[in-house]
Amino acid sequence: MSFQDNRAASMVLYPQKNAQKEDVGENMAILFVFLDGVGLAPASADNPLTDAPTPALRALLGGPLVIETARLPQRPGLLLRPIDATLGVEGTPQSGTGQTAMLAGVNAPALHGRHQPHVPPVALRPLLAERSILRRVVDAGGRATFANAFTPGYWEALATRRARRSASVIAAEGAGLAFRTAEDLRRGQALSWDITGAALRAAGLDIPSITPQQAGAALAALAHNHDLVFYENFMTDLAGHGRLTMGLDQIFGLIDALLGAALEHMRPQDTLVLTSDHGNVESLSAPNHTRNPVPLLAVGPDAQRFAQIEDLSQLADGMMDVIFSRR
């Protein structure tokens, strides 16, 4: 049986601690795609997104993922706009505070007094756990899920302090969500952070080779039983830091194919929302992160309802308004 056939045959609701109902039927959902380290910059030789092989995004947007494309006339059901990731704080935006702002809907750098790299500041972790968009959806009686698969090795690394909890993991734990596993990935009910599962196979796990088209279809299918589906991919930030051997064109191609498949398989009532925490990969010359705005891309019937969002701290409220205005 193929991956896609297996997914279709075995699609059942993954159990979560705060489940409120067995089936949400014709619900509408937001597919929240977080790409780490992607800024929205002008087209130039310094910006690899200018000529990146992204046919799905180009067909959707009428051009590459650059700031000039955000200024083009946009049809109903499509929004691309630059939003601020600096949040009025000097210095270069970083993952710890940027992701906290994005998920919890607060100005994390201002609360912390500076941009914090890597993981959320200790003082803001309780706030993130209590106020994340995942927790707010669950507390309001909705269903949220974290689409990424986690392996025993990850939890062992946390237990032995070889790794620290990311903003997304803190948010998911605070919401009481069950984490998806390698078995869910094999059944087509989860996604790998690197899309194809190559990193997990390299670590010795028995994971099939997954095409980005299969991963995108699996992401879209998770919306059938949830109000909010969150997926994070940090290949772009790793590439910007020179920590992946895979070339940028290959990375952009994988992400583009995943997004194209997710949009193809998405139900008419669902909306895909994509953003980032800070700039990085869009500048070849920048030694680290950038102060560029990040893209806010929304595709679906509620896309224009995100048109008033100006910065990362406003995104969680915007998603709550959309999800619960149509319930």
ChimeraX attribute file (.defattr): number of C-alpha atoms within 10 A of each C-alpha:
attribute: neighborCount
match mode: 1-to-1
recipient: residues
	/A:1	7
	/A:2	8
	/A:3	19
	/A:4	17
	/A:5	11
	/A:6	14
	/A:7	22
	/A:8	16
	/A:9	12
	/A:10	12
	/A:11	17
	/A:12	14
	/A:13	13
	/A:14	16
	/A:15	13
	/A:16	15
	/A:17	10
	/A:18	17
	/A:19	16
	/A:20	14
	/A:21	10
	/A:22	9
	/A:23	14
	/A:24	16
	/A:25	9
	/A:26	11
	/A:27	17
	/A:28	25
	/A:29	29
	/A:30	26
	/A:31	27
	/A:32	21
	/A:33	20
	/A:34	19
	/A:35	22
	/A:36	24
	/A:37	29
	/A:38	28
	/A:39	33
	/A:40	29
	/A:41	24
	/A:42	18
	/A:43	18
	/A:44	13
	/A:45	12
	/A:46	15
	/A:47	20
	/A:48	19
	/A:49	25
	/A:50	19
	/A:51	14
	/A:52	18
	/A:53	20
	/A:54	24
	/A:55	16
	/A:56	20
	/A:57	17
	/A:58	15
	/A:59	11
	/A:60	15
	/A:61	20
	/A:62	15
	/A:63	19
	/A:64	22
	/A:65	28
	/A:66	22
	/A:67	22
	/A:68	13
	/A:69	19
	/A:70	21
	/A:71	11
	/A:72	12
	/A:73	12
	/A:74	15
	/A:75	10
	/A:76	12
	/A:77	14
	/A:78	19
	/A:79	23
	/A:80	27
	/A:81	21
	/A:82	22
	/A:83	24
	/A:84	21
	/A:85	32
	/A:86	27
	/A:87	20
	/A:88	11
	/A:89	15
	/A:90	13
	/A:91	11
	/A:92	18
	/A:93	27
	/A:94	27
	/A:95	23
	/A:96	21
	/A:97	30
	/A:98	31
	/A:99	29
	/A:100	33
	/A:101	29
	/A:102	27
	/A:103	26
	/A:104	29
	/A:105	21
	/A:106	25
	/A:107	22
	/A:108	28
	/A:109	25
	/A:110	16
	/A:111	14
	/A:112	15
	/A:113	10
	/A:114	17
	/A:115	23
	/A:116	20
	/A:117	15
	/A:118	15
	/A:119	20
	/A:120	28
	/A:121	20
	/A:122	9
	/A:123	10
	/A:124	17
	/A:125	19
	/A:126	13
	/A:127	17
	/A:128	30
	/A:129	25
	/A:130	18
	/A:131	22
	/A:132	26
	/A:133	27
	/A:134	32
	/A:135	25
	/A:136	21
	/A:137	21
	/A:138	21
	/A:139	15
	/A:140	11
	/A:141	14
	/A:142	21
	/A:143	26
	/A:144	29
	/A:145	27
	/A:146	23
	/A:147	27
	/A:148	24
	/A:149	21
	/A:150	20
	/A:151	14
	/A:152	9
	/A:153	10
	/A:154	13
	/A:155	15
	/A:156	12
	/A:157	13
	/A:158	12
	/A:159	11
	/A:160	9
	/A:161	10
	/A:162	10
	/A:163	12
	/A:164	17
	/A:165	17
	/A:166	17
	/A:167	26
	/A:168	22
	/A:169	15
	/A:170	22
	/A:171	27
	/A:172	23
	/A:173	15
	/A:174	20
	/A:175	26
	/A:176	19
	/A:177	23
	/A:178	15
	/A:179	20
	/A:180	20
	/A:181	19
	/A:182	22
	/A:183	15
	/A:184	19
	/A:185	24
	/A:186	20
	/A:187	21
	/A:188	26
	/A:189	27
	/A:190	27
	/A:191	30
	/A:192	23
	/A:193	19
	/A:194	19
	/A:195	24
	/A:196	21
	/A:197	24
	/A:198	17
	/A:199	14
	/A:200	19
	/A:201	13
	/A:202	10
	/A:203	9
	/A:204	9
	/A:205	13
	/A:206	13
	/A:207	18
	/A:208	15
	/A:209	14
	/A:210	19
	/A:211	16
	/A:212	24
	/A:213	23
	/A:214	22
	/A:215	27
	/A:216	24
	/A:217	24
	/A:218	28
	/A:219	30
	/A:220	23
	/A:221	22
	/A:222	27
	/A:223	25
	/A:224	22
	/A:225	24
	/A:226	21
	/A:227	26
	/A:228	29
	/A:229	25
	/A:230	22
	/A:231	22
	/A:232	20
	/A:233	20
	/A:234	16
	/A:235	23
	/A:236	24
	/A:237	25
	/A:238	16
	/A:239	18
	/A:240	24
	/A:241	16
	/A:242	13
	/A:243	11
	/A:244	14
	/A:245	8
	/A:246	11
	/A:247	11
	/A:248	19
	/A:249	14
	/A:250	13
	/A:251	19
	/A:252	18
	/A:253	18
	/A:254	20
	/A:255	23
	/A:256	22
	/A:257	23
	/A:258	24
	/A:259	25
	/A:260	22
	/A:261	21
	/A:262	23
	/A:263	23
	/A:264	14
	/A:265	16
	/A:266	24
	/A:267	18
	/A:268	11
	/A:269	13
	/A:270	24
	/A:271	26
	/A:272	24
	/A:273	23
	/A:274	20
	/A:275	25
	/A:276	29
	/A:277	30
	/A:278	30
	/A:279	29
	/A:280	29
	/A:281	29
	/A:282	29
	/A:283	24
	/A:284	13
	/A:285	11
	/A:286	14
	/A:287	10
	/A:288	17
	/A:289	22
	/A:290	24
	/A:291	19
	/A:292	24
	/A:293	24
	/A:294	30
	/A:295	28
	/A:296	25
	/A:297	22
	/A:298	25
	/A:299	21
	/A:300	20
	/A:301	16
	/A:302	24
	/A:303	20
	/A:304	17
	/A:305	15
	/A:306	21
	/A:307	15
	/A:308	12
	/A:309	17
	/A:310	17
	/A:311	21
	/A:312	30
	/A:313	24
	/A:314	20
	/A:315	25
	/A:316	20
	/A:317	18
	/A:318	17
	/A:319	21
	/A:320	18
	/A:321	13
	/A:322	18
	/A:323	20
	/A:324	15
	/A:325	8
	/A:326	10
	/A:327	12
